[in-house]
Amino acid sequence: MKRFSKLIILVFFIVFLLKCATAQAPLRKTVKIDEDRHEIAAVIIGIEEKIGSPESLNKFFIRSWIYKENGNLLHQICVDYGYTGKDWRFYKTATSQEGQPLELVKIERDADYHESINVYYETVGVTIADEYLRNHLNGFTIKISAESGHSFIVEPTPEQIKSQLTKIQEYKKLNNL
């Protein structure tokens, strides 16, 4: 019984810490430009949205690179996803709502171990063609799947897409691209 009580306290403590972390890092609600004159591309970092319930710590945003030499674009749906369990899930594939495979890039993996509870974090990027983004202004879905059999859906919203494209257009116009 004592061990069970300690486990309950530990779970509540972890939930408390996760809530505190969320409170300290609100979702980004505007699109920003990250530009370094030494880099070949400017990075447009989009609005963040939750994955799943509003209480979820999992989130995603659109990240776009504008190449300064020619104005070419590369878009990526950047996903931060955390979960508990005994093992890594290893997210490795992405599929469009039309059933087409999309390139998935592993960005980062990390883990926290708290007694008997393991918390894993995976950050992945899903490459999206400019034409696809522009043809889906009303939103779309992407299924991200793991070796473990787990999967989840991300749903870029019309606000995320339109805000991203507007900021890209502003940058290109300002820089004559």
C-alpha positions as CSV (number, residue, x, y, z in Angstrom):
1,M,0.0,0.0,0.0
2,K,2.9,2.4,0.8
3,R,4.4,1.7,-2.6
4,F,1.1,2.5,-4.3
5,S,0.8,5.8,-2.4
6,K,4.3,6.7,-3.5
7,L,3.5,5.9,-7.1
8,I,0.3,8.1,-7.0
9,I,2.3,11.0,-5.5
10,L,5.0,10.6,-8.2
11,V,2.3,10.6,-10.9
12,F,0.7,13.8,-9.5
13,F,4.1,15.4,-9.2
14,I,5.0,14.6,-12.8
15,V,1.6,15.9,-14.0
16,F,2.2,19.1,-12.0
17,L,5.6,19.6,-13.5
18,L,4.3,19.0,-17.0
19,K,1.5,21.5,-16.4
20,C,4.1,24.1,-15.1
21,A,6.2,23.5,-18.2
22,T,3.2,24.1,-20.4
23,A,2.2,27.2,-18.5
24,Q,5.7,28.6,-19.0
25,A,5.7,27.9,-22.7
26,P,2.4,29.1,-24.3
27,L,1.8,28.2,-27.9
28,R,3.2,30.6,-30.5
29,K,0.3,32.5,-32.1
30,T,2.1,34.5,-34.7
31,V,4.5,33.7,-37.6
32,K,8.0,34.9,-37.1
33,I,11.1,35.2,-39.4
34,D,14.4,33.8,-38.2
35,E,17.1,35.3,-40.5
36,D,20.9,35.2,-40.2
37,R,22.8,37.0,-42.9
38,H,25.4,34.2,-42.9
39,E,22.8,31.5,-43.8
40,I,21.6,30.7,-47.3
41,A,17.9,30.7,-46.3
42,A,15.6,32.6,-44.1
43,V,13.4,30.5,-41.8
44,I,9.7,31.2,-41.4
45,I,8.4,29.7,-38.1
46,G,4.7,29.3,-38.0
47,I,1.8,29.2,-35.5
48,E,1.8,26.3,-33.1
49,E,-1.2,24.0,-32.6
50,K,-1.8,21.2,-30.1
51,I,-2.0,17.6,-31.2
52,G,-5.1,15.9,-29.6
53,S,-6.8,17.4,-26.6
54,P,-6.2,21.0,-25.4
55,E,-4.4,19.6,-22.3
56,S,-1.9,17.8,-24.5
57,L,1.8,18.8,-24.4
58,N,2.2,17.6,-28.0
59,K,2.3,20.3,-30.7
60,F,3.3,21.1,-34.3
61,F,3.9,24.1,-36.5
62,I,4.8,24.8,-40.1
63,R,8.5,25.7,-40.8
64,S,9.5,27.1,-44.2
65,W,12.9,27.9,-45.6
66,I,13.1,30.7,-48.3
67,Y,16.4,30.4,-50.2
68,K,17.8,33.9,-50.5
69,E,19.5,33.3,-53.9
70,N,16.4,32.3,-55.9
71,G,13.3,32.4,-53.6
72,N,12.8,28.7,-53.7
73,L,10.8,27.2,-50.8
74,L,11.0,24.1,-48.6
75,H,8.2,23.5,-46.1
76,Q,8.2,21.1,-43.2
77,I,5.6,20.2,-40.5
78,C,7.7,20.2,-37.3
79,V,6.2,17.9,-34.6
80,D,7.1,17.7,-30.9
81,Y,5.5,14.5,-29.5
82,G,5.9,13.0,-26.0
83,Y,4.6,9.8,-24.5
84,T,5.1,7.4,-21.6
85,G,5.9,3.7,-21.8
86,K,8.6,1.1,-21.5
87,D,10.2,1.6,-24.9
88,W,10.8,4.1,-27.7
89,R,8.1,4.2,-30.4
90,F,10.5,5.4,-33.1
91,Y,8.2,7.5,-35.4
92,K,9.5,6.9,-38.9
93,T,6.8,7.3,-41.6
94,A,4.3,9.9,-42.7
95,T,1.3,9.6,-45.0
96,S,-0.8,12.4,-46.6
97,Q,-4.6,12.3,-46.5
98,E,-4.5,11.0,-50.0
99,G,-2.4,8.0,-48.9
100,Q,0.8,9.3,-50.4
101,P,4.1,8.7,-48.5
102,L,5.8,11.9,-47.3
103,E,9.5,12.3,-46.2
104,L,9.9,12.1,-42.4
105,V,13.1,13.4,-40.9
106,K,14.1,12.6,-37.4
107,I,15.2,15.9,-35.7
108,E,15.6,14.9,-32.0
109,R,14.9,12.2,-29.4
110,D,15.2,12.6,-25.7
111,A,13.9,10.7,-22.6
112,D,13.3,11.4,-18.9
113,Y,13.2,8.5,-16.4
114,H,11.3,9.0,-13.1
115,E,11.5,5.8,-11.0
116,S,9.1,3.5,-12.8
117,I,7.8,6.0,-15.4
118,N,9.6,6.7,-18.6
119,V,8.8,9.8,-20.6
120,Y,10.0,9.9,-24.2
121,Y,10.1,12.9,-26.6
122,E,10.5,12.7,-30.3
123,T,10.7,15.7,-32.7
124,V,10.2,14.9,-36.4
125,G,9.8,16.9,-39.5
126,V,7.5,16.0,-42.4
127,T,8.5,17.6,-45.7
128,I,5.6,19.2,-47.6
129,A,5.8,20.5,-51.2
130,D,5.0,24.1,-51.8
131,E,2.3,23.2,-54.3
132,Y,0.7,20.8,-51.8
133,L,0.5,23.5,-49.2
134,R,-1.0,26.1,-51.6
135,N,-3.5,23.5,-52.9
136,H,-4.8,22.8,-49.3
137,L,-5.5,26.2,-48.0
138,N,-8.5,24.8,-46.0
139,G,-6.3,22.4,-44.1
140,F,-5.2,18.8,-44.5
141,T,-4.2,15.8,-42.4
142,I,-1.0,13.8,-42.0
143,K,-0.7,10.4,-40.3
144,I,2.6,9.8,-38.5
145,S,3.4,6.2,-37.7
146,A,6.0,4.4,-35.6
147,E,7.8,1.1,-35.7
148,S,5.9,0.2,-32.5
149,G,2.6,0.4,-34.4
150,H,1.5,3.6,-32.7
151,S,0.3,6.5,-34.8
152,F,-1.2,10.0,-34.5
153,I,-2.7,12.6,-36.9
154,V,-1.6,16.2,-37.3
155,E,-4.0,18.7,-38.9
156,P,-2.6,21.9,-40.1
157,T,-5.3,24.5,-39.9
158,P,-6.3,27.1,-42.5
159,E,-5.0,29.8,-40.2
160,Q,-1.6,28.2,-39.9
161,I,-1.3,27.7,-43.7
162,K,-2.6,31.1,-44.8
163,S,-0.5,32.9,-42.1
164,Q,2.6,31.0,-43.2
165,L,2.0,31.8,-46.9
166,T,1.3,35.5,-46.2
167,K,4.5,35.9,-44.2
168,I,6.5,34.2,-47.0
169,Q,4.9,36.5,-49.6
170,E,5.8,39.6,-47.4
171,Y,9.4,38.4,-47.1
172,K,9.8,37.7,-50.8
173,K,8.4,41.1,-51.7
174,L,10.6,42.9,-49.2
175,N,13.7,41.1,-50.5
176,N,12.8,41.2,-54.2
177,L,12.6,37.4,-54.6
